Amino acid sequence: MLGRRARLLAAGGIAMLALSATLFLSEPTPSMAVDELMESPASFDGDEVSIRGVVKNGSYDAENLIFFLEGAEHLLKVDADNAAIPQAFDEGLTILVDGTLHQKGSEWVLKAELLTVGCPSKYEDSNA
């Protein structure tokens, strides 16, 4: 019969293995550009996506936490009321937004969960 300490160690080991397996088996969501997403947004409706783009100048509504991400050809409305706005966030910067895409009327809206501001090269696809 195992002692209490041995059972606790075994349970801890199993929990660590389960956590490790989850981290290694779940693939991170690859990021895509606004224009890539907007080519066929309906195929991502309700999905968690990771989108990179430039915060459109003049689009940030600080009261409602809404702004537009722009690509070369398309705009995407971002609702960031459930996300923390990073200190470095500003219009004209390239950012990465993780969230869920939904259609509201005729408009596509990305409900942000995480905003990441960084060097634009950080988000560039190495295959491009």
Residue, then its C-alpha position, 0 to 999 in steps of 0.5 A: m500500500l502506498g503512503r500518502r506522500a507517495r500518492l501525492l507525488a504520483a498524482g503530481g507527476i500525472a498532472m505534470l505529464a497531462l499539462s506537458a502533453t497539452l502544451f506539446l500536442s496543441e498547435p499554436t494558431p498561425s497568424m495571417a494578414v488582414d487581407e488573407l483573412m478577408e479573402s474568405p472571412a466566412s470560412f473563419d466565422g466563429d473561429e479563433v484566429s490570429i490576425r496581423g495588421v496596421v492600426k488604421n490612423g484615426s480609427y481608435d475609439a478609446e471609449n468603446l475600445i474599437f479600432f480598425l486593422e488595415g491590410a493593403e486592400h481590406l479593413l477589419k473592425v476589432d472590438a477590444d473591450n475584453a482585451a488589455i490594451p498594451q502601453a505601446f499600442d498606437e495608431g499606425l503600428t503593426i499589431l497581432v490580434d488574437g480573438t474570435l471572428h464574427q459577422k455582425g450584419s454585413e460587417w466582420v468583427l474580430k472580438a479581441e482576446l489578446l493584443t500584441v504590439g511589437c516589431p513588424s518583422k516579428y509577424e512576417d511570414s518566413n515563406a513570403 
